[in-house]
Amino acid sequence: IKASEILRQKMRREPTPEELSHLTGLSVDVVQSLAALNTGDVRLDAPMDPEGDRSLIERFVADEMPDTEEEAMNRFLNDEIESALSTLPPRDAKVLRLYFGLEAGREHTLEEIGSMLGVTRERVRQLRDRALKRLREGDVGRALGSFAA
């Protein structure tokens, strides 16, 4: 919402999802999903459930606090992903890191990765697909599959 307001003031028009995506670093799909959720005013102090135990603001404040168990699980998962990627040829691993946003903190398109590696978008797609197939078929991929459930 804040990014939308900033762009609206700058451009004096409604920003497109692509412009919001560029500013926020979120994918266009995420921006569009968030925009769909932003359909009206919501009282932050209104109860969320019929019992009235927690308000929306209490949920957000509580959710911002780090959950030690969740952090530990995320670290473990990141270690497992890195372990899986280390079984791949370096170029294949780099393609997956860039494509899924594990490197540099944002997802890259096939075209962007291609220009970084000096290959075509189609070649990047082939490398990505080959790497994913190797992960799926290997022991490490089967172990990671339990996290997807």
Biotite code that builds the C-alpha atoms (Angstrom):
import biotite.structure as struc

atoms = struc.array([
    struc.Atom([0.000, 0.000, 0.000], chain_id="A", res_id=1, res_name="ILE", atom_name="CA", element="C"),
    struc.Atom([2.808, 2.382, 0.899], chain_id="A", res_id=2, res_name="LYS", atom_name="CA", element="C"),
    struc.Atom([4.668, 1.645, -2.339], chain_id="A", res_id=3, res_name="ALA", atom_name="CA", element="C"),
    struc.Atom([1.459, 2.246, -4.260], chain_id="A", res_id=4, res_name="SER", atom_name="CA", element="C"),
    struc.Atom([0.994, 5.625, -2.573], chain_id="A", res_id=5, res_name="GLU", atom_name="CA", element="C"),
    struc.Atom([4.588, 6.639, -3.290], chain_id="A", res_id=6, res_name="ILE", atom_name="CA", element="C"),
    struc.Atom([4.269, 5.784, -6.984], chain_id="A", res_id=7, res_name="LEU", atom_name="CA", element="C"),
    struc.Atom([0.808, 7.370, -7.217], chain_id="A", res_id=8, res_name="ARG", atom_name="CA", element="C"),
    struc.Atom([2.210, 10.663, -5.888], chain_id="A", res_id=9, res_name="GLN", atom_name="CA", element="C"),
    struc.Atom([5.264, 10.507, -8.146], chain_id="A", res_id=10, res_name="LYS", atom_name="CA", element="C"),
    struc.Atom([3.479, 9.565, -11.368], chain_id="A", res_id=11, res_name="MET", atom_name="CA", element="C"),
    struc.Atom([0.107, 11.208, -10.631], chain_id="A", res_id=12, res_name="ARG", atom_name="CA", element="C"),
    struc.Atom([-1.702, 8.069, -11.719], chain_id="A", res_id=13, res_name="ARG", atom_name="CA", element="C"),
    struc.Atom([-2.354, 4.547, -10.474], chain_id="A", res_id=14, res_name="GLU", atom_name="CA", element="C"),
    struc.Atom([0.824, 2.463, -10.719], chain_id="A", res_id=15, res_name="PRO", atom_name="CA", element="C"),
    struc.Atom([0.757, -0.774, -12.693], chain_id="A", res_id=16, res_name="THR", atom_name="CA", element="C"),
    struc.Atom([1.462, -4.102, -10.974], chain_id="A", res_id=17, res_name="PRO", atom_name="CA", element="C"),
    struc.Atom([4.759, -4.243, -12.907], chain_id="A", res_id=18, res_name="GLU", atom_name="CA", element="C"),
    struc.Atom([5.829, -0.853, -11.529], chain_id="A", res_id=19, res_name="GLU", atom_name="CA", element="C"),
    struc.Atom([4.905, -1.911, -7.999], chain_id="A", res_id=20, res_name="LEU", atom_name="CA", element="C"),
    struc.Atom([6.770, -5.174, -8.512], chain_id="A", res_id=21, res_name="SER", atom_name="CA", element="C"),
    struc.Atom([9.884, -3.303, -9.594], chain_id="A", res_id=22, res_name="HIS", atom_name="CA", element="C"),
    struc.Atom([9.742, -0.944, -6.595], chain_id="A", res_id=23, res_name="LEU", atom_name="CA", element="C"),
    struc.Atom([9.032, -3.599, -3.963], chain_id="A", res_id=24, res_name="THR", atom_name="CA", element="C"),
    struc.Atom([11.011, -6.523, -5.357], chain_id="A", res_id=25, res_name="GLY", atom_name="CA", element="C"),
    struc.Atom([7.918, -8.743, -5.147], chain_id="A", res_id=26, res_name="LEU", atom_name="CA", element="C"),
    struc.Atom([6.747, -10.756, -8.120], chain_id="A", res_id=27, res_name="SER", atom_name="CA", element="C"),
    struc.Atom([3.916, -9.344, -10.230], chain_id="A", res_id=28, res_name="VAL", atom_name="CA", element="C"),
    struc.Atom([1.673, -12.240, -9.103], chain_id="A", res_id=29, res_name="ASP", atom_name="CA", element="C"),
    struc.Atom([2.244, -11.370, -5.435], chain_id="A", res_id=30, res_name="VAL", atom_name="CA", element="C"),
    struc.Atom([1.541, -7.678, -6.090], chain_id="A", res_id=31, res_name="VAL", atom_name="CA", element="C"),
    struc.Atom([-1.706, -8.564, -7.879], chain_id="A", res_id=32, res_name="GLN", atom_name="CA", element="C"),
    struc.Atom([-2.752, -10.909, -5.069], chain_id="A", res_id=33, res_name="SER", atom_name="CA", element="C"),
    struc.Atom([-2.085, -8.238, -2.460], chain_id="A", res_id=34, res_name="LEU", atom_name="CA", element="C"),
    struc.Atom([-4.025, -5.683, -4.494], chain_id="A", res_id=35, res_name="ALA", atom_name="CA", element="C"),
    struc.Atom([-6.990, -8.063, -4.616], chain_id="A", res_id=36, res_name="ALA", atom_name="CA", element="C"),
    struc.Atom([-6.914, -8.301, -0.827], chain_id="A", res_id=37, res_name="LEU", atom_name="CA", element="C"),
    struc.Atom([-6.917, -4.529, -0.465], chain_id="A", res_id=38, res_name="ASN", atom_name="CA", element="C"),
    struc.Atom([-10.613, -4.080, -1.167], chain_id="A", res_id=39, res_name="THR", atom_name="CA", element="C"),
    struc.Atom([-11.800, -2.041, 1.771], chain_id="A", res_id=40, res_name="GLY", atom_name="CA", element="C"),
    struc.Atom([-11.112, -0.616, 5.187], chain_id="A", res_id=41, res_name="ASP", atom_name="CA", element="C"),
    struc.Atom([-10.458, -2.952, 8.054], chain_id="A", res_id=42, res_name="VAL", atom_name="CA", element="C"),
    struc.Atom([-10.496, -1.989, 11.701], chain_id="A", res_id=43, res_name="ARG", atom_name="CA", element="C"),
    struc.Atom([-7.301, -3.168, 13.286], chain_id="A", res_id=44, res_name="LEU", atom_name="CA", element="C"),
    struc.Atom([-8.823, -3.265, 16.758], chain_id="A", res_id=45, res_name="ASP", atom_name="CA", element="C"),
    struc.Atom([-11.854, -5.318, 15.687], chain_id="A", res_id=46, res_name="ALA", atom_name="CA", element="C"),
    struc.Atom([-11.968, -8.888, 17.026], chain_id="A", res_id=47, res_name="PRO", atom_name="CA", element="C"),
    struc.Atom([-10.868, -11.521, 14.537], chain_id="A", res_id=48, res_name="MET", atom_name="CA", element="C"),
    struc.Atom([-12.867, -14.403, 15.921], chain_id="A", res_id=49, res_name="ASP", atom_name="CA", element="C"),
    struc.Atom([-16.337, -14.828, 17.443], chain_id="A", res_id=50, res_name="PRO", atom_name="CA", element="C"),
    struc.Atom([-14.889, -15.109, 20.955], chain_id="A", res_id=51, res_name="GLU", atom_name="CA", element="C"),
    struc.Atom([-13.182, -11.738, 20.498], chain_id="A", res_id=52, res_name="GLY", atom_name="CA", element="C"),
    struc.Atom([-9.926, -12.982, 21.992], chain_id="A", res_id=53, res_name="ASP", atom_name="CA", element="C"),
    struc.Atom([-7.511, -11.341, 19.557], chain_id="A", res_id=54, res_name="ARG", atom_name="CA", element="C"),
    struc.Atom([-7.695, -8.326, 17.304], chain_id="A", res_id=55, res_name="SER", atom_name="CA", element="C"),
    struc.Atom([-5.998, -8.063, 13.936], chain_id="A", res_id=56, res_name="LEU", atom_name="CA", element="C"),
    struc.Atom([-3.348, -5.693, 15.281], chain_id="A", res_id=57, res_name="ILE", atom_name="CA", element="C"),
    struc.Atom([-2.528, -8.121, 18.100], chain_id="A", res_id=58, res_name="GLU", atom_name="CA", element="C"),
    struc.Atom([-2.047, -10.880, 15.577], chain_id="A", res_id=59, res_name="ARG", atom_name="CA", element="C"),
    struc.Atom([0.362, -8.821, 13.477], chain_id="A", res_id=60, res_name="PHE", atom_name="CA", element="C"),
    struc.Atom([2.342, -7.646, 16.485], chain_id="A", res_id=61, res_name="VAL", atom_name="CA", element="C"),
    struc.Atom([2.561, -11.175, 17.852], chain_id="A", res_id=62, res_name="ALA", atom_name="CA", element="C"),
    struc.Atom([3.484, -12.587, 14.450], chain_id="A", res_id=63, res_name="ASP", atom_name="CA", element="C"),
    struc.Atom([6.364, -10.138, 14.061], chain_id="A", res_id=64, res_name="GLU", atom_name="CA", element="C"),
    struc.Atom([8.111, -11.565, 17.084], chain_id="A", res_id=65, res_name="MET", atom_name="CA", element="C"),
    struc.Atom([10.656, -14.160, 16.065], chain_id="A", res_id=66, res_name="PRO", atom_name="CA", element="C"),
    struc.Atom([9.620, -17.749, 16.594], chain_id="A", res_id=67, res_name="ASP", atom_name="CA", element="C"),
    struc.Atom([12.707, -19.667, 17.637], chain_id="A", res_id=68, res_name="THR", atom_name="CA", element="C"),
    struc.Atom([11.356, -22.958, 16.350], chain_id="A", res_id=69, res_name="GLU", atom_name="CA", element="C"),
    struc.Atom([10.429, -21.428, 12.995], chain_id="A", res_id=70, res_name="GLU", atom_name="CA", element="C"),
    struc.Atom([13.834, -19.752, 12.684], chain_id="A", res_id=71, res_name="GLU", atom_name="CA", element="C"),
    struc.Atom([15.579, -23.037, 13.462], chain_id="A", res_id=72, res_name="ALA", atom_name="CA", element="C"),
    struc.Atom([13.458, -24.847, 10.876], chain_id="A", res_id=73, res_name="MET", atom_name="CA", element="C"),
    struc.Atom([14.208, -22.170, 8.256], chain_id="A", res_id=74, res_name="ASN", atom_name="CA", element="C"),
    struc.Atom([17.948, -22.423, 8.957], chain_id="A", res_id=75, res_name="ARG", atom_name="CA", element="C"),
    struc.Atom([17.751, -26.204, 8.723], chain_id="A", res_id=76, res_name="PHE", atom_name="CA", element="C"),
    struc.Atom([15.801, -26.012, 5.452], chain_id="A", res_id=77, res_name="LEU", atom_name="CA", element="C"),
    struc.Atom([18.272, -23.491, 4.000], chain_id="A", res_id=78, res_name="ASN", atom_name="CA", element="C"),
    struc.Atom([21.145, -25.801, 4.942], chain_id="A", res_id=79, res_name="ASP", atom_name="CA", element="C"),
    struc.Atom([19.366, -28.739, 3.300], chain_id="A", res_id=80, res_name="GLU", atom_name="CA", element="C"),
    struc.Atom([18.716, -26.727, 0.141], chain_id="A", res_id=81, res_name="ILE", atom_name="CA", element="C"),
    struc.Atom([22.363, -25.659, -0.030], chain_id="A", res_id=82, res_name="GLU", atom_name="CA", element="C"),
    struc.Atom([23.408, -29.268, 0.535], chain_id="A", res_id=83, res_name="SER", atom_name="CA", element="C"),
    struc.Atom([21.154, -30.369, -2.330], chain_id="A", res_id=84, res_name="ALA", atom_name="CA", element="C"),
    struc.Atom([22.455, -27.625, -4.619], chain_id="A", res_id=85, res_name="LEU", atom_name="CA", element="C"),
    struc.Atom([26.040, -28.609, -3.838], chain_id="A", res_id=86, res_name="SER", atom_name="CA", element="C"),
    struc.Atom([25.394, -31.982, -5.524], chain_id="A", res_id=87, res_name="THR", atom_name="CA", element="C"),
    struc.Atom([24.760, -30.212, -8.841], chain_id="A", res_id=88, res_name="LEU", atom_name="CA", element="C"),
    struc.Atom([27.281, -28.855, -11.322], chain_id="A", res_id=89, res_name="PRO", atom_name="CA", element="C"),
    struc.Atom([28.129, -25.258, -10.282], chain_id="A", res_id=90, res_name="PRO", atom_name="CA", element="C"),
    struc.Atom([26.374, -23.647, -13.264], chain_id="A", res_id=91, res_name="ARG", atom_name="CA", element="C"),
    struc.Atom([23.160, -25.619, -12.670], chain_id="A", res_id=92, res_name="ASP", atom_name="CA", element="C"),
    struc.Atom([23.203, -24.680, -8.987], chain_id="A", res_id=93, res_name="ALA", atom_name="CA", element="C"),
    struc.Atom([23.735, -21.006, -9.868], chain_id="A", res_id=94, res_name="LYS", atom_name="CA", element="C"),
    struc.Atom([20.791, -21.092, -12.278], chain_id="A", res_id=95, res_name="VAL", atom_name="CA", element="C"),
    struc.Atom([18.505, -22.462, -9.539], chain_id="A", res_id=96, res_name="LEU", atom_name="CA", element="C"),
    struc.Atom([19.784, -19.996, -6.932], chain_id="A", res_id=97, res_name="ARG", atom_name="CA", element="C"),
    struc.Atom([19.102, -17.068, -9.252], chain_id="A", res_id=98, res_name="LEU", atom_name="CA", element="C"),
    struc.Atom([15.798, -18.402, -10.567], chain_id="A", res_id=99, res_name="TYR", atom_name="CA", element="C"),
    struc.Atom([14.338, -19.060, -7.106], chain_id="A", res_id=100, res_name="PHE", atom_name="CA", element="C"),
    struc.Atom([15.812, -15.943, -5.486], chain_id="A", res_id=101, res_name="GLY", atom_name="CA", element="C"),
    struc.Atom([18.220, -17.780, -3.198], chain_id="A", res_id=102, res_name="LEU", atom_name="CA", element="C"),
    struc.Atom([21.049, -15.533, -4.373], chain_id="A", res_id=103, res_name="GLU", atom_name="CA", element="C"),
    struc.Atom([20.796, -11.742, -4.243], chain_id="A", res_id=104, res_name="ALA", atom_name="CA", element="C"),
    struc.Atom([17.410, -11.965, -2.508], chain_id="A", res_id=105, res_name="GLY", atom_name="CA", element="C"),
    struc.Atom([15.154, -11.789, -5.565], chain_id="A", res_id=106, res_name="ARG", atom_name="CA", element="C"),
    struc.Atom([13.937, -14.123, -8.267], chain_id="A", res_id=107, res_name="GLU", atom_name="CA", element="C"),
    struc.Atom([15.448, -13.603, -11.704], chain_id="A", res_id=108, res_name="HIS", atom_name="CA", element="C"),
    struc.Atom([13.844, -14.307, -15.060], chain_id="A", res_id=109, res_name="THR", atom_name="CA", element="C"),
    struc.Atom([15.288, -16.812, -17.499], chain_id="A", res_id=110, res_name="LEU", atom_name="CA", element="C"),
    struc.Atom([16.325, -13.905, -19.696], chain_id="A", res_id=111, res_name="GLU", atom_name="CA", element="C"),
    struc.Atom([18.144, -12.122, -16.853], chain_id="A", res_id=112, res_name="GLU", atom_name="CA", element="C"),
    struc.Atom([19.999, -15.292, -15.916], chain_id="A", res_id=113, res_name="ILE", atom_name="CA", element="C"),
    struc.Atom([20.869, -15.887, -19.556], chain_id="A", res_id=114, res_name="GLY", atom_name="CA", element="C"),
    struc.Atom([22.466, -12.470, -19.871], chain_id="A", res_id=115, res_name="SER", atom_name="CA", element="C"),
    struc.Atom([24.435, -13.046, -16.649], chain_id="A", res_id=116, res_name="MET", atom_name="CA", element="C"),
    struc.Atom([25.745, -16.385, -17.881], chain_id="A", res_id=117, res_name="LEU", atom_name="CA", element="C"),
    struc.Atom([26.108, -15.431, -21.528], chain_id="A", res_id=118, res_name="GLY", atom_name="CA", element="C"),
    struc.Atom([23.603, -17.995, -22.798], chain_id="A", res_id=119, res_name="VAL", atom_name="CA", element="C"),
    struc.Atom([20.113, -17.861, -24.290], chain_id="A", res_id=120, res_name="THR", atom_name="CA", element="C"),
    struc.Atom([16.923, -17.892, -22.272], chain_id="A", res_id=121, res_name="ARG", atom_name="CA", element="C"),
    struc.Atom([16.135, -21.296, -23.759], chain_id="A", res_id=122, res_name="GLU", atom_name="CA", element="C"),
    struc.Atom([19.490, -22.680, -22.579], chain_id="A", res_id=123, res_name="ARG", atom_name="CA", element="C"),
    struc.Atom([18.784, -21.377, -19.063], chain_id="A", res_id=124, res_name="VAL", atom_name="CA", element="C"),
    struc.Atom([15.399, -23.121, -19.147], chain_id="A", res_id=125, res_name="ARG", atom_name="CA", element="C"),
    struc.Atom([17.125, -26.357, -20.157], chain_id="A", res_id=126, res_name="GLN", atom_name="CA", element="C"),
    struc.Atom([19.692, -25.999, -17.356], chain_id="A", res_id=127, res_name="LEU", atom_name="CA", element="C"),
    struc.Atom([16.942, -25.245, -14.828], chain_id="A", res_id=128, res_name="ARG", atom_name="CA", element="C"),
    struc.Atom([14.846, -28.218, -15.900], chain_id="A", res_id=129, res_name="ASP", atom_name="CA", element="C"),
    struc.Atom([17.847, -30.550, -15.896], chain_id="A", res_id=130, res_name="ARG", atom_name="CA", element="C"),
    struc.Atom([18.895, -29.397, -12.418], chain_id="A", res_id=131, res_name="ALA", atom_name="CA", element="C"),
    struc.Atom([15.378, -29.809, -11.017], chain_id="A", res_id=132, res_name="LEU", atom_name="CA", element="C"),
    struc.Atom([15.151, -33.284, -12.526], chain_id="A", res_id=133, res_name="LYS", atom_name="CA", element="C"),
    struc.Atom([18.475, -34.257, -10.935], chain_id="A", res_id=134, res_name="ARG", atom_name="CA", element="C"),
    struc.Atom([17.284, -32.984, -7.564], chain_id="A", res_id=135, res_name="LEU", atom_name="CA", element="C"),
    struc.Atom([13.934, -34.783, -7.816], chain_id="A", res_id=136, res_name="ARG", atom_name="CA", element="C"),
    struc.Atom([15.523, -38.071, -8.786], chain_id="A", res_id=137, res_name="GLU", atom_name="CA", element="C"),
    struc.Atom([18.371, -37.954, -6.263], chain_id="A", res_id=138, res_name="GLY", atom_name="CA", element="C"),
    struc.Atom([18.349, -38.932, -2.596], chain_id="A", res_id=139, res_name="ASP", atom_name="CA", element="C"),
    struc.Atom([18.658, -35.310, -1.493], chain_id="A", res_id=140, res_name="VAL", atom_name="CA", element="C"),
    struc.Atom([15.604, -34.343, -3.545], chain_id="A", res_id=141, res_name="GLY", atom_name="CA", element="C"),
    struc.Atom([13.520, -37.062, -1.952], chain_id="A", res_id=142, res_name="ARG", atom_name="CA", element="C"),
    struc.Atom([14.586, -35.824, 1.485], chain_id="A", res_id=143, res_name="ALA", atom_name="CA", element="C"),
    struc.Atom([13.631, -32.251, 0.570], chain_id="A", res_id=144, res_name="LEU", atom_name="CA", element="C"),
    struc.Atom([10.260, -33.475, -0.705], chain_id="A", res_id=145, res_name="GLY", atom_name="CA", element="C"),
    struc.Atom([9.148, -33.979, 2.885], chain_id="A", res_id=146, res_name="SER", atom_name="CA", element="C"),
    struc.Atom([9.324, -30.201, 3.391], chain_id="A", res_id=147, res_name="PHE", atom_name="CA", element="C"),
    struc.Atom([6.934, -29.550, 0.503], chain_id="A", res_id=148, res_name="ALA", atom_name="CA", element="C"),
    struc.Atom([4.111, -31.457, 2.166], chain_id="A", res_id=149, res_name="ALA", atom_name="CA", element="C"),
])
